[in-house]
Amino acid sequence: MRVFEKNSNIFRLLSEAVSEGIVVVNEEQQIVAANMRANDMFGYADEELVGKPLDILIPKTYRKVHKKHVKDFYLKHENRRMAEGRSLYGLRKNGKQFPLEVGLNPFSLYGHTYVLALVIDITERRKIQKNQKIKTAALEAALNGITITDALQADNPIIYANTAFEKITGYPTAEILGKNCRFLQAKDRDQVGVSDIRNALKQGKGCHVQLRNYKKDGTLFWNEVSINPITDETGRITHFVGIQNDITERKMAEQKIGHLARIFDESLNEIYVFDADTLRFVNTNYGAQKNTGYALAECRKMTPLDLKPEFTEAKFRKLMAPLLNGSEGKVDFETVHRRKDGSTYPVEVHMQPSTLDDRRMIVAIILDISDRKNYTQKLEKTVEQRTEQLKKALETEKELNELKTKFLSLVSHEFKTPLSGILTSATLVGKYPKEDQQEKRDKHLKTIIGGVHHLTSILDDFLSMERMEKGKEVYRYSEFSLSKLVNEVIYNANMLLKGGQRINYPQNIDDVTIHQDEKITSLVLTNLLNNAVKYSPEDTEIDLKVDLLADKTVFHIKDQGIGIPKKDQKHIFDRYFRAENVLTTQGTGIGLNIVKAHVENLGGNVSFTSIQHKGSTFTVELPLKKGP
Ligand code: ADP
């Protein structure tokens, strides 16, 4: 110790100049000197440590181990840092321990060996280390990806990336250190977020963006990135810290919700959401606003009752009740909606329960069924019309059947009378065998011939009708003498004349030939003349007149008969039709029908004028050229 005293000035000068604590011990592990820093560190007054064993500076628990280390140290006799790789503690005078670092430097002086221990209180460093450790652990534990880039190096390379970053991107840290972060965008460089980052970095500002990034395996993920600059004490940006967050799921959910919201909004059907308790509308979509004319703000002050004139609140709540008590998942009904302008339209309503922030809601989807209603109405009308048509057809059919029955009875009747006439006449002829009874015989023979003619004409009509019906009628045109045909027709009709009746011949037809179907022309004239005879009383005249025109021949058959009642005139050409004033006269109702059909088939026309009790005139026009 004295040795040190001798050199105390030098020691003092040196030891006070260094910032570490200095403690010198001799071979007996006694402190022989300590500088001010060491005294302060251990809490002793100047010189207080000198002469004290070193142990007072070592916590009890370490003393034993320390002794062994000292022994080893002396054996090796080398400079070294103590406690490398493990923690070393000092003991202050107040009994408190503190972490320290010691460098041991043995030296010899005047034949004695000393050890100069340079002691550093590392309490602060430990604290910082601990703090840093916590921070690093925190960075590593963070679920967000964290990168630190070096702003002072060219192209701002990554110098740190945490585990979460590896996890999010799939890139191992070793692979990306030294690289710029842009590899995360792969080829998808044209993004708003990217230019936002570029601008922010240029201005030395932080930024917060969402980017389409790509993992190592190429999968896209949405990256929410915050970048913040870190400056040194001079304000220079040294680093950027990037925090990355994989928001793919959120983004997808947002997109999905966005999509659903768009569907809701853009639907042309009306969609309403209203509070199940207050009935106030909470939301209405575009379709609803467009169709009703109420803007959303107006709707929010309204309830479904403002749109549904057919409902009272009680009736509406009763309808909703099953949705609220859970007995029904859906309620559908039809009603009408009233627009803002007062007009109404038919709707089909579908209501479902829903909740919004614990509030009971009803979602109503409304279909405008005007078109459907119109369609149904149209359909109903068509059905009505068809039914009416069918009814008419059925009636016609019924009428036809009745007519047929009537026809059959007429035909039987029609045959029966001439046949019995023929029979009677034939019987009577036998009763006049004498020569001078020729006149009587002729009378009966005339009746027989007339009867046969009559029957033939009925059969002719009948066959002609049947042929026409089957489409078998073939018209044969030829050049023939009109007077010859007219003579024959009148001759036959004369057989049927009643007493005092006369048929007047046309005067202008000698040597006239016409080009027509001879047989049909004969049938037409026979029919009309026979009718004229049949429906005229005795002592009347019947005129047959012919107009010979350039393109047609016109026949007029005029009688002074019973005429046709006005109300029956429109039916006179219908098959089987007979006017009410002829029912006691024989007839079938076929003749005129056949005449009209034939004349029209030949391109001609038949008409009549008639006054009851005065007479009728039938007019037939036949074209001279061939018919159609
Ligand atoms: P019908 O065998 O009954 O004579 P038609 O078809 O020839 O049948 O005539 C139809 C109906 O037209 C007759 O039943 C009759 O009521 C009316 N009719 C036709 N011609 C005359 C006429 N010259 N005078 C009065 N009624 C006529």
Residues whose N, C-alpha, C, O or C-beta is under 5 A from the ligand:
A	BS01	ADP	N531 A532 Y535 G561 I562 G563 I564 I572 F577 R578 A579 V582 Q586 G587 T588 G589 I590 G591 L592 N593 S616
